[in-house]
Amino acid sequence: MNHTTLKQVIFDQREIIKNANIIKRDYSFDKNANYILVGLRRAGKSTLLYKIAKKLVAEGCDWSQIIYVNFEDDRLLGFTISDFNDIVEVAHELADSKEIYYFFDEIQIVDGWEHFARRLADQKMRVYITGSNAKMLSSEMASTLGGRYIPKMIMPFSFAETLDYKNIEHDKNAMLTTSKSAAIKKACMEYIASGGLPETLLLTNKREYIKSVYEKVLLGDIIEREKVNNKLALRLMIKKIAETVMNEISFNTLAGNVRATGTKTSTDSMIEYSVYAENAYLVFRTKNYFSKFAEKESLPRFYFFDNGLLSLFLVDKNSALLENTVAVYLKRKYEDEVYYLKSNQTGVDVDFYLPDDGTAIQVAYTLDNAEEREVRSLVTLAEKTEGVKRLIIVTNEEERIINKKGWTIEVVPIHKFLLGN
């Protein structure tokens, strides 16, 4: 790789970092550890690296020690594993015997990157990596990296982070103040509709930006990366998943729905494509806690990592957007320990179950005409399942306590639920 080109890339990136507006986020990093940040495109991974770099400089590090390479830079087209050592050579030229801090953005573009990352870690270098594919955390990659990197999943803004960005107070006192509470509720409605991709907060036409992110994920992170030939089947599958948020769906059904449009596909293709969509952090799944292993895997409920992406496919689906918001909040907090519950034998149908906390959560836009059904499922679950401690119904704006058969059910409006109140 031409060293002059690499230096231009590094120097240009430094200027970007220097001028970056750093947004406060709920992530912390140990300065003595190496990290791999993964997550949906445009979720803020690069900005977190900028923050780390700026902090290093503020603490006395020289900019010459910051070696930041974004592998999506068009000047690096054709970069291969054999070119990595040129980065090390250039870094030593620039740092002049000082300690070097490496930052590699979207490194998964280069096949074999993990071997280079392992070498740097073995040499006791400080390295920070970002990527947009969950394969970077696979057992095979972890084996190659040898436990030398700490993985962190970076998600779009939480609601609390969105309020912080907008300078909207959201402590308990603010909740009790009429004007501040109104501002929180308004921001929450916007968050449910448009999601938490950081750059959407700067834009008037949010939908066009979100659509561009979706196309980049679909074309770059799924179709191109995974070499998908049946592009139409993939698009139709994602659309159908969006339309069935809130409900479990089998891969046989997905395949049947796609074939009904006249597009050829198979159940195996739907399984494969759904994994691609999950690897690209477009969607995630919850499984039925009551089910046997085979059914757990074959009958998931899917949710989108960002409400803005889901909203591209929905018209007047307030209930789906509300439930997806709750799912994203729980995914952020509990990762893979979020389940749904459904049993035809007992009649239990609960949207979310957190076994470690013993918490069951229903989501209902309003309890008008739905209270009896939602309460019955929660109480039946509590009576028949050991370890259930807390019952919650998340609504759009209703708030009260329901007592039923000795059980207390908290009815919580979405803005308070998202803020942990």
Wavefront OBJ file of the C-alpha trace (Angstrom):
o trace
v 0.000 0.000 0.000
v 1.326 3.430 -0.937
v 2.567 5.095 2.277
v 1.740 8.600 1.064
v -1.884 7.573 0.510
v -2.055 6.005 3.961
v -0.675 9.157 5.547
v -3.277 11.256 3.736
v -6.029 8.974 5.030
v -4.707 9.216 8.601
v -4.176 12.998 8.535
v -7.610 13.649 6.986
v -9.237 11.436 9.629
v -7.499 13.357 12.411
v -9.124 16.559 11.161
v -12.511 14.844 11.190
v -11.945 13.735 14.793
v -10.758 17.184 15.888
v -13.911 18.805 14.492
v -16.325 16.097 15.630
v -19.211 16.960 17.927
v -18.919 14.337 20.662
v -22.239 13.251 22.084
v -22.462 11.840 25.595
v -23.258 8.129 25.543
v -23.786 5.481 28.199
v -20.654 3.501 27.359
v -17.348 3.394 29.228
v -13.944 1.989 28.266
v -10.911 0.828 30.222
v -7.846 2.638 28.864
v -5.741 -0.504 29.292
v -7.980 -2.781 27.221
v -8.534 -3.409 23.514
v -12.101 -3.256 22.181
v -14.248 -4.420 19.297
v -17.366 -2.290 18.876
v -20.094 -3.861 16.764
v -23.596 -2.823 15.861
v -25.931 -1.339 13.276
v -24.496 1.126 10.798
v -24.746 4.787 11.866
v -25.471 3.793 15.464
v -22.532 5.883 16.714
v -19.603 3.457 16.832
v -17.199 5.822 15.061
v -18.141 8.715 17.295
v -17.263 6.620 20.329
v -13.823 6.029 18.830
v -13.499 9.784 18.267
v -14.312 10.295 21.923
v -11.604 7.846 23.010
v -9.045 9.495 20.708
v -9.885 12.990 21.957
v -9.678 11.846 25.549
v -6.224 10.376 24.937
v -5.046 13.701 23.499
v -6.609 15.627 26.383
v -4.639 13.438 28.778
v -1.333 14.236 27.109
v -1.147 12.001 24.062
v 0.123 13.650 20.856
v -1.994 13.515 17.687
v 0.942 11.782 15.973
v 0.196 8.767 18.169
v -3.398 8.485 16.928
v -3.528 6.179 13.905
v -7.143 6.100 12.711
v -7.995 4.222 9.515
v -11.516 4.021 8.105
v -11.567 1.095 5.706
v -14.593 2.512 3.870
v -12.411 5.368 2.595
v -12.433 5.084 -1.212
v -8.651 5.554 -1.235
v -8.364 2.143 0.416
v -10.316 0.211 -2.215
v -8.518 -3.056 -2.870
v -6.844 -3.094 0.551
v -5.930 -6.671 1.511
v -4.449 -8.468 4.487
v -0.978 -8.112 2.959
v -1.299 -4.304 3.234
v -1.819 -4.213 6.997
v 1.873 -4.085 7.788
v 2.130 -0.842 5.795
v -0.142 0.744 8.404
v 2.272 -0.337 11.130
v 5.241 1.047 9.209
v 3.481 4.376 8.608
v 2.405 4.521 12.255
v 6.008 4.188 13.425
v 7.088 6.851 10.957
v 4.499 9.280 12.310
v 4.670 8.463 16.027
v 8.472 8.735 16.199
v 9.028 6.046 18.874
v 6.054 7.133 21.003
v 3.293 4.737 22.033
v 0.801 4.149 19.228
v -2.981 3.943 19.519
v -4.657 2.183 16.597
v -8.274 2.844 15.570
v -9.729 0.707 12.783
v -13.198 1.563 11.500
v -15.258 -1.081 9.609
v -12.246 -3.389 9.490
v -14.406 -6.416 8.623
v -14.264 -5.259 5.002
v -10.765 -6.752 4.817
v -10.778 -10.547 4.890
v -8.356 -11.946 7.457
v -8.344 -8.787 9.603
v -8.533 -10.866 12.798
v -5.024 -12.241 12.325
v -3.594 -8.723 12.103
v -5.622 -7.631 15.135
v -4.291 -10.604 17.091
v -0.705 -9.712 16.157
v -1.084 -6.132 17.370
v -2.635 -7.294 20.633
v 0.159 -9.832 21.140
v 2.606 -6.948 20.722
v 0.811 -5.128 23.572
v -0.534 -2.392 21.293
v -3.691 -0.476 22.177
v -6.274 -1.203 19.494
v -9.905 -0.132 18.990
v -11.963 -1.728 16.232
v -15.473 -1.175 14.876
v -17.552 -3.328 12.567
v -21.104 -3.805 11.344
v -21.319 -7.571 11.375
v -21.955 -9.924 14.273
v -19.613 -12.475 12.694
v -16.845 -10.406 14.275
v -17.983 -11.888 17.592
v -18.341 -15.460 16.353
v -16.664 -18.311 18.189
v -14.230 -18.748 15.283
v -13.154 -15.099 15.463
v -12.957 -15.225 19.246
v -10.653 -18.227 18.988
v -8.355 -16.396 16.588
v -8.342 -13.241 18.686
v -7.626 -15.312 21.783
v -9.611 -13.233 24.244
v -7.454 -10.180 23.639
v -10.366 -7.856 22.843
v -13.431 -6.851 24.841
v -16.574 -6.882 22.676
v -19.244 -4.192 23.030
v -22.504 -4.018 21.117
v -23.288 -0.383 20.286
v -26.945 0.367 19.713
v -28.680 3.509 18.434
v -29.491 6.180 21.015
v -31.555 5.111 23.979
v -34.414 7.432 24.870
v -32.394 8.842 27.776
v -29.469 9.566 25.431
v -31.871 11.253 23.010
v -33.138 13.511 25.791
v -29.574 14.308 26.843
v -28.737 15.277 23.276
v -31.788 17.541 23.117
v -30.957 19.026 26.531
v -34.318 17.924 27.921
v -34.230 17.298 31.660
v -35.612 13.903 32.649
v -34.968 13.366 36.337
v -37.771 12.731 38.837
v -38.307 16.438 39.457
v -38.654 17.078 35.716
v -41.286 14.333 35.553
v -43.341 16.254 38.109
v -43.073 19.577 36.273
v -45.887 20.093 33.768
v -43.869 21.804 31.032
v -40.851 19.499 31.357
v -43.018 16.395 31.478
v -44.777 17.547 28.302
v -41.407 17.991 26.576
v -40.379 14.459 27.605
v -43.624 12.976 26.282
v -43.320 14.831 22.970
v -39.735 13.660 22.544
v -40.834 10.107 23.319
v -43.444 10.137 20.561
v -40.774 11.330 18.124
v -38.388 8.646 19.356
v -40.986 5.900 18.849
v -41.726 7.136 15.327
v -38.175 7.828 14.114
v -35.878 5.732 16.298
v -32.491 6.603 17.721
v -29.963 6.802 14.891
v -27.911 9.798 16.082
v -27.883 11.744 12.822
v -31.682 11.680 12.542
v -31.762 14.188 15.401
v -30.091 16.745 13.141
v -32.388 16.284 10.154
v -35.789 17.562 9.114
v -36.341 14.809 6.538
v -35.588 11.873 8.803
v -37.266 9.276 6.619
v -34.981 9.820 3.629
v -31.889 9.465 5.797
v -33.219 6.321 7.508
v -34.071 4.857 4.115
v -30.501 5.488 2.936
v -29.144 3.694 6.017
v -31.457 0.755 5.347
v -30.302 0.490 1.735
v -26.666 0.627 2.821
v -27.244 -2.182 5.335
v -29.226 -4.225 2.827
v -26.927 -3.762 -0.162
v -23.543 -3.462 1.541
v -23.765 -5.497 4.735
v -26.079 -8.242 3.541
v -26.360 -8.612 -0.253
v -22.766 -7.745 -1.167
v -21.072 -9.156 1.931
v -23.051 -12.417 1.955
v -23.254 -12.700 -1.850
v -27.049 -12.979 -1.900
v -28.347 -13.765 -5.390
v -32.097 -13.688 -4.734
v -32.285 -10.018 -3.751
v -36.042 -9.751 -4.195
v -36.718 -12.689 -1.854
v -34.527 -11.029 0.781
v -36.353 -7.710 0.470
v -39.750 -9.393 0.653
v -38.703 -11.422 3.697
v -37.636 -8.291 5.601
v -40.884 -6.562 4.660
v -42.890 -9.537 5.936
v -40.872 -9.640 9.176
v -41.708 -5.957 9.687
v -45.392 -6.613 9.116
v -45.384 -9.428 11.683
v -43.569 -7.618 14.516
v -45.452 -8.536 17.738
v -46.102 -12.068 16.473
v -44.083 -15.233 16.120
v -43.563 -16.420 12.569
v -42.176 -19.689 11.228
v -39.656 -19.844 8.429
v -42.082 -22.043 6.487
v -44.627 -19.228 6.685
v -42.051 -16.655 5.594
v -41.141 -18.777 2.590
v -44.826 -19.251 1.730
v -45.506 -15.508 1.934
v -42.589 -14.744 -0.364
v -43.605 -17.422 -2.861
v -47.145 -16.017 -2.867
v -45.742 -12.945 -4.651
v -44.426 -15.148 -7.448
v -40.847 -15.060 -6.151
v -38.989 -18.332 -5.829
v -37.466 -19.165 -2.459
v -37.217 -21.921 0.126
v -37.501 -22.354 3.879
v -33.744 -22.888 4.085
v -33.183 -19.592 2.275
v -35.428 -17.776 4.754
v -33.448 -19.231 7.658
v -30.193 -18.209 5.992
v -31.373 -14.689 5.089
v -32.735 -14.037 8.573
v -29.306 -14.869 10.015
v -27.747 -12.409 7.562
v -30.186 -9.711 8.719
v -29.327 -10.453 12.348
v -25.595 -10.421 11.634
v -26.001 -6.954 10.097
v -27.839 -5.783 13.249
v -30.964 -5.023 11.253
v -33.202 -7.329 13.311
v -33.007 -9.520 16.390
v -35.217 -12.317 17.660
v -36.826 -13.416 20.890
v -37.704 -17.049 21.585
v -40.535 -18.726 23.424
v -39.306 -19.503 26.932
v -41.837 -22.335 27.258
v -40.852 -24.133 24.057
v -38.584 -27.061 23.416
v -35.293 -26.306 21.672
v -36.473 -27.055 18.125
v -39.530 -24.832 18.414
v -37.501 -22.084 20.102
v -35.325 -21.898 17.011
v -38.045 -22.312 14.393
v -40.749 -19.990 15.737
v -39.153 -16.673 16.742
v -40.544 -13.188 17.112
v -38.465 -10.623 15.242
v -37.868 -6.984 16.135
v -35.848 -4.224 14.475
v -32.802 -2.679 16.152
v -34.177 0.775 15.376
v -37.750 2.014 15.173
v -36.902 4.312 12.289
v -36.013 1.297 10.160
v -39.204 -0.507 11.156
v -41.304 2.585 10.380
v -40.196 2.410 6.730
v -42.484 -0.603 6.308
v -45.481 0.334 8.456
v -48.460 2.627 8.047
v -50.509 3.536 11.145
v -49.034 0.718 13.211
v -48.664 2.486 16.552
v -48.933 -0.762 18.496
v -46.085 -2.409 16.569
v -43.812 0.617 16.980
v -44.584 0.769 20.697
v -43.755 -2.901 21.217
v -40.596 -2.632 19.123
v -39.477 0.291 21.308
v -39.874 -1.871 24.405
v -38.040 -4.760 22.716
v -35.068 -2.530 21.841
v -34.904 -1.180 25.398
v -34.877 -4.712 26.820
v -32.333 -5.922 24.245
v -29.997 -3.126 25.283
v -30.333 -3.996 28.965
v -30.651 -7.801 28.953
v -29.079 -8.752 25.595
v -30.082 -12.355 24.747
v -31.959 -13.028 27.987
v -35.244 -11.625 26.649
v -38.002 -14.101 25.780
v -41.680 -14.196 24.948
v -44.135 -16.635 26.498
v -46.878 -18.473 24.693
v -48.661 -21.640 25.730
v -51.841 -22.939 24.131
v -52.246 -25.282 27.090
v -52.439 -22.537 29.735
v -53.598 -19.656 27.560
v -50.594 -17.553 28.562
v -49.446 -15.081 25.909
v -46.909 -12.603 27.288
v -44.856 -10.248 25.124
v -41.636 -10.268 27.153
v -40.249 -12.364 29.966
v -36.987 -11.718 31.818
v -36.234 -14.948 33.698
v -33.244 -13.539 35.587
v -35.403 -10.739 37.018
v -38.631 -12.715 37.251
v -40.364 -9.943 35.307
v -43.190 -10.333 32.803
v -44.146 -7.446 30.520
v -47.138 -6.872 28.313
v -47.336 -4.030 25.792
v -50.675 -2.441 24.943
v -51.088 0.902 23.212
v -54.211 1.387 25.288
v -56.035 -0.802 27.797
v -59.415 0.125 26.354
v -61.020 -3.219 25.459
v -57.726 -4.997 26.204
v -57.317 -4.851 29.978
v -58.997 -8.160 30.781
v -56.921 -10.075 28.230
v -53.585 -8.543 29.237
v -54.215 -8.951 32.962
v -55.422 -12.531 32.594
v -52.231 -13.643 30.821
v -50.000 -12.018 33.429
v -51.892 -13.407 36.411
v -52.125 -16.899 34.886
v -48.379 -16.828 34.310
v -47.689 -15.681 37.868
v -49.916 -18.421 39.308
v -48.394 -21.220 37.244
v -44.736 -20.199 37.000
v -42.293 -20.225 39.863
v -40.024 -17.199 40.191
v -42.307 -14.526 38.747
v -41.914 -11.403 40.890
v -43.013 -8.404 38.871
v -45.844 -7.819 36.390
v -45.880 -4.785 34.091
v -48.094 -3.451 31.316
v -46.432 -0.770 29.177
v -48.891 1.604 27.492
v -48.722 4.723 25.389
v -49.754 7.027 28.243
v -51.889 5.229 30.862
v -50.546 4.877 34.405
v -52.057 3.130 37.404
v -51.930 0.026 39.592
v -54.146 -3.015 38.992
v -54.653 -5.542 41.800
v -55.893 -8.955 40.716
v -56.012 -12.179 42.718
v -53.378 -10.936 45.106
v -51.005 -9.835 42.341
v -49.973 -6.236 41.680
v -49.704 -5.169 38.057
v -47.938 -1.907 37.261
v -49.366 0.035 34.310
v -46.530 2.258 33.104
v -46.504 4.836 30.275
v -43.788 4.260 27.705
v -41.763 7.392 28.480
v -41.400 6.395 32.138
v -40.622 2.786 31.270
v -37.814 3.829 28.924
v -36.324 6.016 31.639
v -36.411 3.211 34.176
v -38.990 4.907 36.399
l 1 2 3 4 5 6 7 8 9 10 11 12 13 14 15 16 17 18 19 20 21 22 23 24 25 26 27 28 29 30 31 32 33 34 35 36 37 38 39 40 41 42 43 44 45 46 47 48 49 50 51 52 53 54 55 56 57 58 59 60 61 62 63 64 65 66 67 68 69 70 71 72 73 74 75 76 77 78 79 80 81 82 83 84 85 86 87 88 89 90 91 92 93 94 95 96 97 98 99 100 101 102 103 104 105 106 107 108 109 110 111 112 113 114 115 116 117 118 119 120 121 122 123 124 125 126 127 128 129 130 131 132 133 134 135 136 137 138 139 140 141 142 143 144 145 146 147 148 149 150 151 152 153 154 155 156 157 158 159 160 161 162 163 164 165 166 167 168 169 170 171 172 173 174 175 176 177 178 179 180 181 182 183 184 185 186 187 188 189 190 191 192 193 194 195 196 197 198 199 200 201 202 203 204 205 206 207 208 209 210 211 212 213 214 215 216 217 218 219 220 221 222 223 224 225 226 227 228 229 230 231 232 233 234 235 236 237 238 239 240 241 242 243 244 245 246 247 248 249 250 251 252 253 254 255 256 257 258 259 260 261 262 263 264 265 266 267 268 269 270 271 272 273 274 275 276 277 278 279 280 281 282 283 284 285 286 287 288 289 290 291 292 293 294 295 296 297 298 299 300 301 302 303 304 305 306 307 308 309 310 311 312 313 314 315 316 317 318 319 320 321 322 323 324 325 326 327 328 329 330 331 332 333 334 335 336 337 338 339 340 341 342 343 344 345 346 347 348 349 350 351 352 353 354 355 356 357 358 359 360 361 362 363 364 365 366 367 368 369 370 371 372 373 374 375 376 377 378 379 380 381 382 383 384 385 386 387 388 389 390 391 392 393 394 395 396 397 398 399 400 401 402 403 404 405 406 407 408 409 410 411 412 413 414 415 416 417 418 419 420 421
